[in-house]
Amino acid sequence: MSHTIQEKQKLLNRVRRIKGQVEAIERALDEEHGCSDVLQRITSCRGAMNGLLAVVLEDHIRNHLVDTDTDEDPAGSATEQLIEVVHSYFK
């Protein structure tokens, strides 16, 4: 079973929050709010999208790209190193 199905409700909740943020950007533009207000809303939305992407990508790495039957030290494994690189990219 795909990890997106297992975590469906959690992911959908994130997407709905992002949808609300995008709608807030649209309202701010429609109501001619100042640049700083619009930029703040955009960066918040971008952060939420990056967070969603990181969660789905991390689960994808853990569930589809690596062999979980190894006896390696999990903290030093290639999986953890790759996930750490992914997280640092989105910061």
C-alpha distances in whole Angstrom, upper triangle without the diagonal:
4,6,8,7,7,11,12,15,16,16,17,20,21,21,23,25,26,27,29,30,31,33,35,36,37,39,41,41,43,45,46,45,46,45,44,42,40,39,38,36,34,34,32,30,29,28,26,24,24,23,20,19,20,17,14,16,16,12,12,15,13,10,11,15,16,16,16,18,21,24,25,26,23,26,27,24,24,20,22,25,23,21,25,26,24,25,28,28,27,30
4,5,5,7,9,10,13,14,13,15,18,18,18,21,23,22,24,26,27,28,30,32,32,33,36,37,38,39,42,43,42,43,41,40,39,36,36,35,32,31,30,29,26,25,25,22,20,21,19,16,16,16,14,11,12,13,10,9,12,11,8,9,13,15,16,16,18,21,24,25,25,22,24,26,23,22,18,20,23,20,19,22,23,20,21,25,25,23,26
4,5,5,6,8,11,11,10,13,15,15,16,19,20,20,22,24,25,26,28,30,31,32,34,35,36,38,40,41,40,41,39,38,36,34,33,32,30,28,28,26,24,23,22,19,18,18,16,13,13,13,10,8,10,10,7,7,11,10,7,9,13,14,16,15,18,20,23,23,23,20,22,23,21,20,17,18,20,18,16,19,21,18,19,22,22,21,23
4,5,5,5,9,9,7,10,13,12,13,15,17,17,18,21,22,22,25,27,27,28,31,32,33,34,37,38,37,38,36,35,33,31,31,29,27,26,25,23,21,21,20,17,16,16,15,11,12,13,10,7,10,11,8,9,12,12,10,12,15,17,19,18,22,24,26,26,27,23,24,26,24,23,19,20,22,20,17,21,22,18,19,22,22,20,23
4,5,5,8,10,9,10,13,14,14,16,19,19,20,23,24,24,26,28,29,30,32,34,35,36,38,40,39,40,39,38,36,34,33,32,29,29,28,26,24,24,23,20,19,20,18,15,15,16,13,11,14,15,11,12,15,15,12,14,17,19,21,20,23,25,28,28,29,25,27,29,26,25,22,23,26,23,21,24,25,22,22,26,26,24,26
4,6,8,9,10,12,14,15,16,18,19,20,22,24,25,26,28,30,31,32,34,35,37,38,40,41,40,41,40,39,36,35,34,33,30,30,29,27,25,25,23,20,20,20,18,15,16,16,13,11,14,14,11,12,15,14,12,14,17,18,20,18,21,24,26,26,26,23,25,27,25,24,21,21,24,22,20,23,25,22,22,26,26,24,26
4,6,5,6,9,10,11,12,14,16,17,18,20,21,23,24,26,27,29,30,32,33,35,36,38,36,38,36,35,33,31,31,29,27,26,25,23,21,21,20,17,16,17,15,12,14,14,10,9,13,13,10,12,15,14,13,15,18,19,21,19,22,25,27,27,26,23,24,26,24,24,20,21,23,21,18,21,23,20,19,23,23,21,23
4,6,5,6,9,10,10,12,14,15,16,18,20,21,22,24,26,27,28,30,32,33,34,36,35,36,35,34,32,30,30,29,26,25,25,23,20,21,20,17,16,18,15,12,14,15,12,11,14,15,12,14,17,17,15,17,20,22,24,22,26,28,30,30,30,26,27,30,28,27,23,24,26,24,21,24,25,22,21,25,25,22,24
4,5,5,6,9,10,10,12,14,15,16,18,20,21,23,24,26,27,29,30,31,33,35,33,35,34,33,30,29,29,27,24,24,24,22,20,21,20,16,16,18,16,13,15,17,13,13,17,17,15,17,20,19,18,20,23,25,27,25,28,31,32,32,32,28,29,31,30,29,26,25,28,26,23,25,27,23,22,26,26,23,25
4,6,5,6,9,10,11,13,14,16,17,19,20,21,23,25,26,27,29,30,32,33,32,33,32,31,28,27,27,25,22,22,22,19,17,18,17,13,14,15,12,10,13,14,10,11,15,15,13,15,18,18,17,20,22,23,25,24,27,29,31,30,29,26,26,28,27,27,23,23,25,23,20,22,24,20,19,23,23,20,21
4,5,5,6,9,10,11,12,14,15,17,18,20,21,23,24,26,27,29,30,32,30,32,30,29,27,25,25,23,21,20,20,17,15,16,15,12,11,13,11,7,10,12,9,8,12,13,12,13,17,17,16,18,20,22,25,23,27,29,31,30,30,26,26,28,27,26,22,22,24,22,19,21,22,18,18,21,21,18,20
4,5,5,6,9,10,10,12,14,15,16,18,20,21,22,24,26,27,28,30,29,31,30,29,26,25,25,23,20,20,20,18,15,17,16,13,12,15,13,10,13,15,12,12,15,17,15,17,20,20,19,21,23,26,28,27,30,32,34,34,33,29,30,32,30,29,26,26,28,25,22,24,25,22,21,24,23,20,22
4,5,5,6,9,10,11,13,14,15,17,19,20,21,23,25,26,27,29,27,29,28,27,24,23,24,22,19,19,19,16,14,16,15,12,12,15,13,10,14,15,13,13,17,18,17,19,22,22,21,23,26,27,30,28,32,34,35,35,34,30,30,32,31,30,27,26,28,26,23,25,26,22,21,24,24,20,22
4,5,5,6,9,10,11,12,14,15,17,19,20,21,23,24,26,27,25,27,26,24,22,21,21,19,16,16,16,13,11,13,12,8,9,11,9,7,10,12,10,11,14,16,15,17,20,20,20,22,24,26,28,27,31,32,34,33,32,28,28,30,29,28,25,24,26,23,20,22,23,19,18,20,20,16,18
4,5,5,6,9,10,10,12,14,15,16,18,20,21,22,24,26,24,26,25,24,22,20,20,19,16,15,16,13,11,12,12,9,8,11,11,8,11,13,12,12,15,17,16,18,21,22,21,22,24,27,29,29,32,34,36,35,34,30,30,32,31,30,26,26,27,25,22,23,24,20,19,22,21,17,19
4,5,5,6,9,10,10,12,14,15,16,18,20,21,22,24,23,25,25,24,21,19,20,19,15,16,17,14,12,14,14,11,11,15,13,11,14,17,15,15,19,20,20,21,24,25,25,26,28,30,33,32,36,37,39,38,37,33,33,35,34,33,30,29,31,28,25,27,27,24,22,25,24,20,22
4,5,5,6,9,10,11,13,14,15,17,19,20,21,23,21,23,22,21,18,17,18,16,13,13,14,11,9,12,12,8,10,13,12,11,14,16,15,16,19,20,20,22,24,25,25,27,29,31,33,32,36,37,39,38,37,33,32,34,33,33,29,28,30,28,24,25,26,22,21,23,22,19,20
4,5,5,6,9,10,11,12,14,15,17,18,20,21,20,21,20,19,17,15,15,14,11,11,12,9,6,9,10,6,7,11,10,9,12,14,14,15,17,19,20,21,23,25,25,26,27,30,33,32,36,37,39,37,36,33,32,34,33,31,28,27,28,26,23,24,24,21,19,21,20,16,18
4,5,5,6,9,10,11,12,14,15,16,18,20,19,21,20,20,18,15,16,16,12,12,14,12,9,12,13,10,10,14,14,12,15,17,17,17,20,22,22,23,26,27,27,28,30,32,35,35,38,40,42,40,40,36,35,37,36,34,31,31,32,29,26,27,27,24,23,25,23,20,21
4,5,5,6,9,10,10,12,14,15,16,18,17,19,19,19,16,14,16,14,11,12,14,11,9,13,14,11,12,16,15,14,17,20,19,20,23,24,25,26,28,30,30,31,32,35,38,37,41,42,44,42,41,37,37,39,38,37,33,32,33,31,28,29,29,26,24,26,25,21,22
4,5,5,6,9,10,10,13,14,15,16,15,17,16,15,12,11,12,11,7,8,10,8,6,9,11,9,10,13,14,14,16,18,19,19,22,23,24,25,28,29,30,31,32,34,37,37,40,41,43,41,40,36,35,37,36,35,32,31,32,30,27,27,27,24,22,24,22,19,19
4,5,5,6,9,10,11,12,14,15,15,16,16,16,13,11,12,12,8,8,11,10,7,10,12,11,11,14,15,14,16,19,20,20,22,24,25,26,28,30,30,31,32,34,38,37,41,42,44,43,42,38,37,38,37,36,33,32,33,30,28,28,28,24,23,25,23,19,20
4,5,5,6,9,10,10,12,14,14,16,16,17,14,12,14,14,10,11,14,12,10,13,15,14,14,18,18,18,20,22,23,23,25,27,28,29,31,33,33,34,35,38,41,40,44,45,47,46,45,41,40,42,41,39,36,36,36,34,31,32,31,28,27,28,26,23,24
4,5,5,6,9,10,10,12,11,13,14,14,10,9,11,11,7,9,12,11,10,13,15,14,15,18,18,18,21,23,23,24,26,28,29,30,32,34,35,35,37,39,42,42,45,46,48,46,45,41,40,42,41,40,37,36,36,34,31,32,31,28,27,28,26,23,23
4,5,5,6,9,10,10,10,11,11,12,9,6,9,9,6,7,10,10,9,11,14,13,14,17,18,18,20,22,24,24,26,28,29,30,32,34,35,35,36,39,42,42,45,46,48,46,45,41,40,41,41,39,36,35,35,33,31,31,30,27,26,26,25,21,22
4,5,5,6,9,10,10,13,13,14,12,9,12,13,10,10,14,14,12,14,17,16,16,20,21,21,22,25,26,26,28,30,31,32,34,36,36,37,38,40,44,44,47,48,50,49,48,44,43,44,43,42,39,38,38,36,33,34,33,30,29,30,27,24,25
4,5,5,6,8,9,12,13,14,11,9,13,13,10,12,15,15,14,17,19,18,19,22,23,23,25,27,28,29,31,33,34,34,37,38,39,40,41,43,46,46,50,51,53,51,50,46,45,46,46,44,41,40,41,38,36,36,35,32,31,32,30,27,27
4,5,5,6,5,8,9,11,8,6,10,11,9,10,14,13,13,16,18,18,19,22,23,23,25,27,28,29,31,33,34,35,37,39,40,40,41,43,47,47,50,51,53,51,49,46,44,46,45,44,41,40,40,38,35,35,35,32,30,31,29,26,26
4,5,5,6,8,9,11,9,7,10,12,10,11,14,15,14,17,19,19,20,22,24,24,26,28,30,30,31,34,35,36,38,40,40,41,41,44,47,47,51,52,54,52,51,47,46,47,46,44,42,41,41,38,36,36,35,32,31,31,29,26,27
4,5,8,11,12,15,12,11,14,16,13,14,18,18,17,20,22,22,22,25,27,27,28,31,32,32,34,36,37,38,40,42,42,43,44,46,50,50,53,54,56,54,53,50,48,50,49,47,45,44,44,41,39,39,38,35,34,35,32,29,30
4,6,9,12,14,11,10,14,15,14,15,19,19,18,21,23,23,24,27,28,28,30,32,33,34,36,38,39,40,42,44,44,45,46,48,52,51,55,56,58,56,54,51,49,51,50,49,46,45,45,43,40,40,40,37,35,36,34,31,31
4,6,9,11,10,9,12,14,13,15,18,18,18,21,23,23,24,27,28,29,30,32,34,35,36,38,40,40,42,44,45,45,46,48,52,52,56,56,58,56,54,51,49,50,50,48,46,45,45,42,40,40,39,36,35,35,33,30,30
4,7,8,6,7,10,11,11,13,15,16,17,19,21,21,23,25,26,27,29,31,32,33,35,36,38,39,41,42,44,44,45,47,50,50,54,54,56,54,52,49,47,48,48,46,44,43,42,41,38,38,37,34,33,32,31,28,27
4,6,5,6,9,10,11,13,15,16,17,19,20,22,23,25,26,28,29,30,32,34,35,36,38,39,40,42,44,44,45,47,50,50,54,54,55,53,51,48,46,47,47,46,44,42,41,40,38,37,36,33,32,31,30,27,26
4,5,5,6,8,10,10,12,14,15,16,18,20,21,22,24,26,27,28,30,32,32,34,36,37,38,40,42,42,42,44,48,48,52,52,53,50,49,46,44,44,45,43,41,39,39,37,35,34,33,31,29,28,27,24,23
4,5,5,6,9,10,10,12,14,15,16,18,20,21,22,24,25,27,29,30,31,32,35,36,37,39,40,41,41,43,46,46,50,50,51,48,46,43,41,42,42,41,39,37,37,35,33,32,31,29,27,26,25,22,21
4,5,5,6,9,10,11,12,14,16,17,19,20,21,23,24,26,27,29,30,32,34,35,36,38,39,40,40,42,46,45,49,49,50,48,46,43,41,42,42,41,39,37,37,35,33,32,31,29,27,27,25,22,21
4,5,5,6,9,10,11,12,14,15,17,18,20,21,22,24,26,27,28,30,32,33,34,36,37,38,38,41,44,44,48,48,49,47,46,42,40,42,41,40,38,36,36,34,32,31,30,28,26,26,24,21,21
4,5,5,6,9,10,10,12,14,15,16,18,20,21,22,24,26,26,28,30,31,32,34,36,36,36,38,42,42,46,46,47,45,43,40,38,39,39,37,35,34,33,31,29,28,27,25,23,23,21,18,18
4,5,5,6,9,10,11,12,14,15,17,19,20,21,23,25,25,27,29,30,31,33,35,35,36,37,41,40,44,44,45,43,41,38,36,37,37,36,34,32,32,30,28,27,26,24,22,22,20,17,16
4,6,5,6,9,10,11,12,14,15,17,18,20,21,23,24,26,27,29,30,32,33,34,34,36,40,39,43,44,45,43,41,38,36,37,37,36,33,32,32,30,27,27,26,24,22,22,21,18,17
4,5,5,6,9,10,10,12,14,15,16,18,20,21,22,24,26,27,28,30,31,32,32,34,38,38,42,42,43,41,40,36,35,36,36,34,32,30,30,28,26,25,24,22,20,20,19,15,16
4,5,5,6,9,10,10,12,14,15,16,18,20,20,22,24,25,26,28,30,31,30,32,36,36,39,40,41,39,37,34,32,33,33,31,29,28,27,25,23,22,21,19,17,17,16,13,12
4,5,5,6,9,10,11,12,14,15,17,19,20,21,23,24,26,27,29,30,30,32,35,35,38,39,40,38,36,33,31,32,32,31,29,27,27,25,23,22,22,19,17,18,17,13,13
4,5,5,6,9,10,11,12,14,15,17,18,20,21,22,24,26,27,28,28,31,34,34,37,38,39,38,36,33,31,33,32,31,28,27,27,25,22,22,22,19,17,18,17,13,14
4,5,5,6,9,10,10,12,14,15,16,18,20,21,22,24,25,26,26,28,32,32,36,36,37,35,34,31,29,30,30,28,26,24,24,22,20,20,19,16,15,15,13,10,11
4,5,5,6,9,10,10,12,14,15,16,18,20,21,22,24,25,25,27,30,30,34,34,35,33,31,28,26,28,27,26,24,22,22,20,18,17,17,14,12,13,12,8,9
4,5,5,6,9,10,11,12,14,15,17,18,20,21,23,24,24,26,29,29,33,33,35,33,31,28,27,28,28,26,24,22,23,21,18,18,18,15,13,15,14,10,11
4,5,5,6,9,10,11,12,14,16,16,18,20,21,22,22,25,28,28,32,32,34,32,31,28,27,28,27,25,22,22,22,20,17,18,17,14,13,15,13,10,12
4,5,5,6,9,10,10,12,14,15,16,18,20,20,20,22,26,26,29,30,31,29,28,25,24,25,24,22,20,19,19,16,14,14,14,10,9,11,9,6,8
4,5,5,6,9,10,10,12,14,15,17,18,20,20,22,25,24,28,28,30,28,27,23,22,23,23,22,19,17,18,16,13,14,14,11,9,12,11,8,9
4,5,5,6,8,10,11,12,14,16,17,18,19,21,24,23,27,28,30,28,27,24,23,25,24,22,19,18,19,17,14,16,16,12,11,14,13,10,13
4,6,5,6,8,10,10,12,14,15,16,16,18,22,22,26,26,28,27,26,23,22,23,22,20,17,17,17,15,12,14,14,10,10,13,11,9,12
4,6,5,6,8,10,10,12,14,15,15,17,20,20,23,24,26,24,23,19,19,20,19,17,14,13,14,12,9,10,11,7,7,10,9,7,10
4,6,5,6,9,10,11,12,14,15,16,19,18,22,23,25,23,22,19,18,20,19,18,14,14,15,13,10,12,13,10,9,13,13,11,13
4,6,5,6,9,10,10,11,13,15,18,18,21,23,25,24,23,20,20,21,20,18,15,15,17,14,11,14,15,11,12,15,14,13,16
4,5,5,6,9,10,10,10,13,16,16,20,21,23,22,22,18,18,19,17,15,12,13,14,11,9,12,12,8,10,13,12,11,15
4,5,5,6,9,10,10,11,14,14,18,18,20,19,18,15,15,16,14,13,9,9,11,9,6,9,11,8,9,12,12,12,14
4,5,5,6,8,10,11,13,13,16,18,20,19,19,15,16,18,16,15,11,12,14,12,9,13,14,12,12,16,16,15,18
4,5,5,5,7,9,12,13,16,18,20,20,20,17,18,19,16,14,11,13,15,12,10,14,14,12,14,17,16,16,19
4,6,6,5,6,10,11,14,15,18,16,17,14,15,15,12,11,7,9,11,8,8,11,12,10,12,15,15,16,18
4,6,6,6,8,8,12,13,15,14,15,11,13,14,11,11,7,9,12,10,9,12,14,12,14,17,18,18,20
4,6,7,8,8,12,14,16,17,18,14,17,18,15,14,10,13,15,13,12,16,17,15,17,20,20,20,23
4,6,8,9,13,14,18,18,19,16,19,19,15,14,11,14,16,13,13,17,17,16,18,21,20,21,24
4,7,9,12,13,16,16,17,15,17,17,13,11,9,12,13,11,11,15,15,14,17,19,19,20,23
4,6,9,9,13,12,14,12,14,14,10,9,7,10,12,10,11,15,15,15,17,20,20,21,24
4,6,7,10,11,13,12,15,14,11,10,9,12,14,14,14,17,19,18,20,23,23,25,27
4,6,9,9,11,10,13,14,10,11,9,12,14,14,14,17,19,19,20,23,24,25,27
4,7,9,12,11,15,15,12,13,12,15,17,17,18,20,22,22,24,26,27,28,30
4,6,9,9,13,12,9,11,11,13,15,16,17,19,21,22,23,25,27,28,30
4,7,8,12,11,10,12,13,14,16,18,18,20,22,23,24,26,28,29,30
4,6,9,8,6,9,10,11,13,15,16,17,19,20,21,23,25,27,28
4,6,6,6,10,11,10,12,14,15,15,18,20,20,21,24,25,26
4,5,5,8,8,7,10,12,12,13,15,17,17,19,21,22,23
4,6,9,9,6,8,11,11,11,14,15,15,16,19,20,21
4,7,8,7,7,10,11,11,13,15,16,16,19,21,21
4,5,5,6,9,10,11,13,14,16,17,19,21,22
4,6,5,6,9,10,11,12,14,15,17,19,20
4,5,5,6,9,10,11,12,14,16,17,19
4,5,5,6,9,10,10,12,14,16,17
4,5,5,6,9,10,11,12,15,16
4,5,5,6,9,10,11,13,15
4,5,5,6,9,10,11,13
4,5,5,6,9,10,11
4,5,5,6,9,10
4,5,5,7,9
4,5,5,7
4,5,5
4,6
4
